[in-house]
Amino acid sequence: MLSDIRRHSRFTAEEFRAPATERPLDVSVLHRRIRSVLEDAERFISRIPSHAVGFVFLEGEEPVQPDVEALGKYRRLAGAPGGVWPFSPEISSAMLDRYNRKPD
């Protein structure tokens, strides 16, 4: 999936000027951020054991990216054929919070 994202996410600077945005997009900053997110995802994927793939991990009722060294502390929600990705404002908020943080 990450390979497909890399392969199919080629855009020109002109395409980024077209959307009506609150402020102009800095294409080079956006490009670096996307690369950073993909690299984070690759590192996570390389570390998570195969028996833990396909779950949404929860701390209490909050979806989280799990610490792969402590998977036993999370509640797991399994995927199902024909199922849908769980959606809630909390999931969206958690994802946006994580990826809107500036890299260390």
BAMARGU-93021 format. One line per field, with one value per residue: residue number from 0; x, y, z of N, C-alpha, C, O in turn. Coordinates in Angstrom, 1 decimal. Layout:
// residues N
seq	(NUM  ...) .
n.east	(X  ...) .
n.north	(Y  ...) .
n.up	(Z  ...) .
ca.east	(X  ...) .
ca.north	(Y  ...) .
ca.up	(Z  ...) .
c.east	(X  ...) .
c.north	(Y  ...) .
c.up	(Z  ...) .
o.east	(X  ...) .
o.north	(Y  ...) .
o.up	(Z  ...) .
// end
This chain:
// residues 104
seq	(0  1  2  3  4  5  6  7  8  9  10  11  12  13  14  15  16  17  18  19  20  21  22  23  24  25  26  27  28  29  30  31  32  33  34  35  36  37  38  39  40  41  42  43  44  45  46  47  48  49  50  51  52  53  54  55  56  57  58  59  60  61  62  63  64  65  66  67  68  69  70  71  72  73  74  75  76  77  78  79  80  81  82  83  84  85  86  87  88  89  90  91  92  93  94  95  96  97  98  99  100  101  102  103) .
n.east	(0.8  1.9  3.9  2.3  1.1  3.3  4.0  1.8  1.4  2.2  2.5  2.3  3.7  1.9  -0.5  -0.9  -1.3  -3.8  -6.1  -8.5  -7.3  -6.9  -4.5  -1.6  -0.1  2.9  4.8  7.2  7.5  5.2  5.7  8.0  6.8  4.9  6.7  8.0  5.8  5.2  7.7  7.6  5.4  6.4  8.5  7.0  5.5  7.5  8.2  6.0  4.6  3.5  1.2  -0.2  -1.2  -3.9  -5.6  -7.4  -6.1  -6.9  -6.7  -8.3  -11.1  -10.0  -8.6  -5.3  -1.9  -0.1  2.4  4.8  6.3  4.7  2.2  0.3  -1.1  -3.2  -6.6  -8.0  -9.5  -10.8  -10.6  -13.1  -14.3  -15.8  -16.3  -16.3  -14.0  -13.6  -15.2  -15.0  -15.3  -13.2  -11.3  -10.6  -9.6  -7.5  -5.8  -5.2  -4.1  -1.7  -0.3  -0.1  1.7  4.9  7.8  10.3) .
n.north	(-1.2  1.2  1.5  1.9  4.3  6.0  5.7  6.6  9.2  11.7  15.0  18.2  21.5  23.4  22.1  22.1  24.8  25.2  24.4  26.0  27.4  28.3  29.6  29.9  26.9  25.4  23.8  22.3  22.0  20.5  18.2  17.2  16.6  14.6  12.6  12.1  11.1  8.8  7.4  7.1  5.3  3.1  2.4  1.6  -0.5  -2.3  -3.1  -4.1  -7.2  -10.0  -11.3  -9.2  -7.6  -5.9  -5.1  -2.6  -0.7  0.0  2.3  2.3  3.8  5.0  5.2  4.2  4.5  1.6  0.8  -1.2  -2.8  -3.4  -4.6  -6.1  -4.5  -3.2  -3.0  -4.8  -4.4  -6.3  -6.6  -7.3  -9.4  -7.6  -5.6  -2.3  0.4  1.6  4.6  7.7  10.9  11.0  9.2  10.4  12.9  12.0  10.9  13.2  14.9  13.5  13.5  16.1  17.1  18.6  17.2  15.7) .
n.up	(0.0  0.8  -1.1  -3.4  -2.7  -2.8  -5.5  -6.9  -6.1  -7.3  -7.9  -9.4  -8.8  -9.7  -9.6  -6.9  -6.4  -7.4  -5.6  -3.5  -0.8  2.6  3.1  1.1  -0.1  0.9  -1.2  -1.0  1.7  2.3  0.7  2.0  4.5  3.8  2.9  5.4  6.9  5.5  5.9  8.7  8.8  7.4  9.2  11.4  10.4  9.8  12.3  13.7  14.9  12.8  13.8  15.0  13.1  11.4  13.2  15.2  17.7  21.0  23.7  26.6  25.5  23.4  20.1  19.2  18.1  18.6  21.0  20.0  21.6  23.8  23.3  24.6  26.4  25.2  24.1  21.5  18.3  15.9  12.3  9.8  7.1  4.6  6.3  7.8  8.1  11.3  12.3  13.9  15.5  17.3  16.4  13.9  14.9  16.5  14.6  13.0  14.9  15.5  13.0  12.4  14.2  14.5  13.2  15.3) .
ca.east	(0.0  2.8  4.5  1.2  1.0  4.5  4.0  0.6  1.2  3.1  1.8  3.1  3.5  0.8  -1.7  -1.1  -1.8  -5.2  -7.1  -8.8  -6.9  -6.9  -3.2  -0.9  0.6  4.4  4.9  8.4  7.3  4.2  6.4  8.8  5.9  4.4  7.7  8.2  4.7  5.4  8.8  7.1  4.6  7.3  9.2  6.1  5.1  8.6  8.4  4.8  4.6  2.4  0.0  -0.9  -1.7  -5.3  -6.4  -7.4  -5.7  -7.5  -6.4  -9.6  -11.9  -9.3  -7.7  -3.9  -0.8  0.4  3.8  4.9  6.9  3.8  0.9  -0.7  -1.8  -4.2  -7.7  -7.9  -10.7  -10.4  -11.3  -14.0  -14.6  -16.9  -16.5  -15.9  -13.1  -14.4  -15.1  -15.6  -14.5  -12.0  -10.3  -10.1  -8.9  -6.2  -4.9  -4.8  -3.1  -0.4  0.4  0.1  2.8  6.1  8.8  11.3) .
ca.north	(0.0  2.4  1.6  2.5  5.7  6.7  5.6  7.4  10.6  12.7  16.2  19.4  22.7  24.0  21.4  22.6  26.2  25.3  24.3  27.2  27.1  29.5  30.2  29.2  25.7  25.4  22.5  21.6  21.6  19.5  17.0  16.6  16.1  13.4  11.6  11.8  10.3  7.5  6.8  6.6  4.2  2.0  1.9  1.0  -1.7  -3.2  -3.6  -4.8  -8.6  -10.3  -11.6  -8.0  -6.8  -6.0  -4.6  -1.2  -0.8  1.0  2.5  2.7  3.8  5.9  4.5  4.7  3.7  0.9  0.6  -2.6  -3.6  -3.6  -4.8  -6.7  -3.5  -2.6  -3.8  -4.9  -4.5  -7.0  -6.3  -8.4  -9.3  -6.8  -4.6  -1.0  1.1  2.3  6.0  8.5  12.1  10.8  8.6  11.5  13.8  11.4  10.8  14.5  15.4  12.8  13.9  17.6  17.5  18.9  16.2  16.0) .
ca.up	(0.0  0.9  -2.5  -4.3  -2.4  -3.4  -7.0  -7.4  -5.4  -8.0  -8.2  -9.8  -8.0  -10.3  -9.1  -5.5  -6.4  -7.8  -4.6  -2.7  0.6  3.5  2.9  0.1  0.3  0.6  -1.8  -0.5  3.1  2.2  0.2  3.1  5.5  3.3  3.0  6.8  7.4  4.9  6.5  10.0  8.6  7.1  10.4  12.3  9.8  9.9  13.7  14.3  14.5  11.9  14.5  15.4  11.9  11.1  14.4  15.7  19.1  21.8  25.1  27.0  24.2  22.4  19.2  19.4  17.4  19.7  21.3  19.6  22.7  24.9  22.6  25.5  27.2  24.4  23.6  20.0  17.5  14.7  11.1  9.3  5.7  4.3  7.4  7.4  9.0  12.3  12.2  14.9  15.5  18.1  15.5  13.0  15.7  16.9  13.4  12.6  15.9  15.4  11.8  12.4  15.0  13.9  13.4  16.3) .
c.east	(0.9  3.5  3.5  1.1  2.1  4.4  2.9  0.4  2.2  2.2  2.7  2.8  2.2  -0.5  -2.0  -1.5  -3.3  -6.3  -7.3  -8.4  -6.9  -5.6  -2.5  -0.1  2.1  4.6  6.1  8.2  6.3  4.9  7.3  8.0  5.3  5.4  8.0  7.1  4.9  6.6  8.4  6.3  5.4  8.0  8.2  5.7  6.2  8.8  7.2  4.8  3.3  1.1  -0.8  -1.4  -3.2  -6.2  -6.4  -7.1  -6.3  -6.9  -7.6  -10.5  -11.3  -8.4  -6.3  -3.0  -0.1  1.9  4.0  5.6  6.0  2.3  -0.1  -1.5  -3.0  -5.4  -7.7  -9.3  -10.3  -11.2  -12.2  -14.2  -15.8  -17.2  -16.1  -14.9  -13.9  -14.2  -15.7  -14.8  -13.2  -10.9  -9.7  -9.2  -7.5  -5.3  -4.4  -3.8  -1.8  0.3  0.5  1.2  4.0  7.1  9.8  12.6) .
c.north	(1.3  2.6  2.3  3.9  6.5  6.8  6.5  8.8  11.6  13.8  17.3  20.5  23.4  23.4  21.8  24.0  26.3  25.2  25.7  26.9  28.4  30.3  29.4  28.0  25.8  23.9  21.7  21.2  20.4  18.1  16.4  16.0  14.7  12.3  11.2  10.8  8.9  6.7  6.3  5.4  2.9  1.5  1.1  -0.4  -2.8  -3.8  -4.3  -6.3  -9.0  -10.7  -10.4  -7.1  -7.0  -5.6  -3.1  -1.4  0.3  1.1  3.1  2.7  4.6  5.0  5.1  3.9  3.0  0.9  -0.9  -3.5  -3.9  -3.8  -5.4  -5.7  -2.9  -3.6  -3.7  -5.1  -5.2  -6.6  -7.5  -8.3  -8.5  -5.7  -3.3  -0.5  1.8  3.8  6.7  9.8  12.0  10.2  9.7  12.5  13.3  11.3  12.2  15.1  14.8  13.3  15.4  18.1  17.7  17.7  16.6  16.2) .
c.up	(0.0  -0.5  -3.5  -4.0  -3.0  -4.9  -7.6  -6.8  -6.0  -8.4  -8.6  -8.8  -8.4  -9.7  -7.6  -5.4  -6.7  -6.7  -3.9  -1.3  1.3  3.3  1.8  0.6  0.0  0.1  -1.2  0.9  3.1  1.7  1.3  4.2  5.1  3.4  4.4  7.3  6.8  5.5  7.9  9.8  8.3  8.3  11.3  11.7  9.9  11.3  14.3  13.9  13.7  12.6  15.0  14.3  11.7  12.2  14.6  17.2  19.8  23.2  25.7  25.8  23.1  21.4  19.3  18.4  18.6  19.8  21.0  20.7  23.8  24.3  23.6  26.3  26.5  24.2  22.1  19.4  16.2  13.5  10.7  7.8  5.5  5.3  6.9  8.5  10.0  12.2  13.4  14.9  16.3  17.2  14.5  13.7  16.1  15.7  13.0  13.6  15.7  14.2  11.6  13.3  14.2  14.2  14.5  15.6) .
o.east	(0.6  3.7  3.9  0.9  1.9  4.7  3.1  -0.6  3.0  1.3  3.8  1.7  1.5  -1.5  -3.1  -2.0  -3.9  -7.2  -6.3  -9.2  -6.7  -5.6  -2.8  0.4  2.4  4.7  6.0  8.6  6.4  4.6  7.2  8.3  5.3  5.1  8.2  7.4  4.6  6.5  8.8  6.4  5.1  8.2  8.6  5.7  6.0  9.4  7.3  5.0  2.3  0.0  -1.9  -1.9  -3.7  -7.4  -5.4  -7.8  -6.3  -6.5  -8.0  -10.7  -11.9  -7.7  -6.1  -3.4  0.5  2.6  3.4  5.6  6.3  1.4  -1.3  -2.5  -3.7  -5.2  -7.4  -10.2  -9.5  -12.4  -12.0  -14.3  -16.9  -18.2  -15.6  -14.9  -14.8  -13.1  -16.8  -13.7  -12.2  -9.8  -8.5  -8.1  -6.5  -4.1  -3.2  -2.8  -0.8  1.5  1.2  1.6  4.2  7.1  10.2  13.6) .
o.north	(2.2  3.8  3.1  4.7  7.6  7.8  7.1  9.4  12.2  13.7  17.4  20.6  23.9  24.1  21.8  24.4  27.3  25.9  26.4  26.1  29.5  31.5  28.2  28.0  26.2  23.0  20.5  20.1  19.4  17.1  15.2  14.9  13.8  11.2  10.0  9.9  7.9  5.5  5.2  4.4  1.9  0.2  0.1  -1.4  -3.9  -4.8  -5.1  -6.6  -8.3  -10.4  -10.5  -6.0  -8.1  -5.8  -2.5  -2.1  1.5  0.0  4.2  1.6  4.8  4.2  6.3  2.8  3.6  1.1  -1.8  -4.7  -4.7  -3.2  -5.2  -6.1  -2.1  -4.8  -2.7  -5.8  -4.6  -6.2  -8.6  -7.2  -8.8  -4.9  -3.1  -1.0  2.6  4.3  6.3  9.9  12.6  10.6  9.8  12.8  14.0  11.6  12.3  15.7  15.5  13.6  15.8  19.2  17.0  17.3  17.8  16.5) .
o.up	(-0.7  -0.9  -4.3  -4.9  -3.6  -5.5  -8.6  -7.0  -5.2  -9.2  -8.1  -8.2  -7.6  -9.5  -7.2  -4.3  -6.4  -6.7  -3.6  -0.6  0.7  3.3  1.7  1.8  -1.2  0.9  -1.0  1.3  3.9  2.3  1.5  4.7  5.9  3.8  4.7  8.0  7.5  5.7  8.3  10.6  8.8  8.5  11.8  12.4  10.1  11.5  15.2  12.7  13.8  12.1  15.5  14.5  12.0  12.1  14.1  17.8  19.4  23.8  25.4  25.2  22.1  21.9  19.3  18.0  19.4  18.8  21.7  20.6  24.7  24.8  23.3  26.9  27.1  24.2  21.5  19.9  15.5  13.6  11.3  7.3  6.1  5.2  5.8  9.6  9.7  11.9  13.9  14.4  16.0  17.4  14.4  13.2  16.0  15.9  12.7  13.2  15.8  14.3  10.7  13.2  13.2  15.3  14.5  16.3) .
// end
